[in-house]
Amino acid sequence: MTIVKDTKDTKTGTTDALKRFTPLTCTGHSRPVPHVSFTATTTASSPFPVLMISSCKDGNPIIRDGITGDWLGTLIGHKGSVWCSKFSRAGFDGGLARWAVSASGDFSARVWSISNSKNNNAKKGDSLDGDGMNGGQEIGSIVAELVHPHIVRSVDFAPHTDHWVVSGGQDGKVRLWKLDLDHTQDSEGGQMILEWDHVSNNGNPESKKMPMVRTVLWLTENLILTIGDDKVARLWQVTSLSTTTSEPEPVGVKLVDSVVMANNTDTMVACGLFEITHVCVNGQLLPFIVGTVGKTIYTLAVNDNENSTPKLQVVSKFTVDYKLSCASISPNGQLVLTGSSDDTWVRVYRVCEPLVAESRSSSSNTLNVMKVADNNTWLKQIDLWKGHHGPIHCIVFNPLWEYGPPGATGEAAFGVGSVATSSEDGTVRLWKLGHGSYGLWQ
């Protein structure tokens, strides 16, 4: 069913019309779902091309097939709300991420085994915690418990190794952890190597309360981004990270850049989720950090030139007339979706001023020079999705996007894919975008 007038852009050949498909509803949680994330695999023959993990205030993250939403396993062990969960990105076992990490209100982050390299016989229909996938050995078991002094709100694996995790939380601290995944050392599977303040005394020497760290993102081998309730994004550079299980070398960290996104004294402006989204720009997948502060959607990028200090750049920002909780940009760079804390709808925007990379580093996929989108004409609302029964907490596009052929225009250029939304209503919904078959949508 077409839900907007089919108006064609004479420059790009695209239309504003989107075809609406029935979303898939993923149940199983008993409380609100604050976060959802995907992992892409490196093996085309994997039985699960993409895995999805949802975090819930019931304390039990759920892993699903990222295409169909089918339940694969529940990670049981936390005694408090789980605010964030991520998959490992460096090591893949037969196409599956080997580990997951979760951040919880029980003052801990836990690392879970979700794959077993000793017996890789996974097939469609198997579950993560039964007798199917990989023989059911150690699947869903806790391999490391990272004890914190306060609530943990965000975690992430290093992109280049499974042996390092970064965490941030309620106490305003950022912590680096070295994992002993094979338990060769006498430890609980992980050791804190370094901790530092996201900001010193909230900018006020007399203040004893530190702003909560809402987001930690490990961007490249030596760059970490933190975003807190002070509405400031800070880029940190870490050094001397050992990727082996031997005794770690001394690790250092320094602040290299920051971006102030709102006045810290304005308590009415809330900081929402920020996530990494890889967008196809000029035929290359490039990383952007997309999130919300108050009523503004921010897109950030890192200008990482080998001959200079890395810099954070605001690529675009767009202000709306409602309170935002989350936002995400589609892998094809043509759509932006937003969620709000004031209603239950997902708003869909067409990108009118595409993000354009003018040059990039030869040794990494971070950007050198970025053309800034026009903040006044960047987005145009074209749709409103209804279906959730509570405010939207997280929106994440499935990275397995099927792009249109080179030189294609219109519908063929858009491609086809899906996006996940999580809500206060305790569900995750998968929505299809584009034309053609995709997963269960035919």
Secondary structure, DSSP 8 states (H G I E B T S, - for coil): -B-S---B-TTT--BS--B----EEE---SS---EEEEEE-S-TT-SSSEEEEEE-TTS--EEEETTT--EEEE----SS-EEEEEE-SS-EETTEE-EEEEEETTSEEEEEE---TT-----TT--SSSSSGGGGSSTT-EEEEEE-SS-EEEEEE-SS-TTEEEEEETTSEEEEEEE-TT--SSSSSEEEEEEEESSSGGG-TT------EEEEEEEETTEEEEEETTSEEEEEEEE----SSS-----EEEEEEEEE-S-TT-TT--EEEEEEEEEEETTEEEEEEEEEETTEEEEEEEE--TTS--EEEEEEEEE-SS-EEEEEE-TTSSEEEEEESSSS-EEEEEESS--EEEEE-SSSSSEEEEE---TTTSEEEEEEE---SS-EEEEEE-S--B---TT--THHHH-EEEEEEEETTS-EEEEEEESS-BTTB-
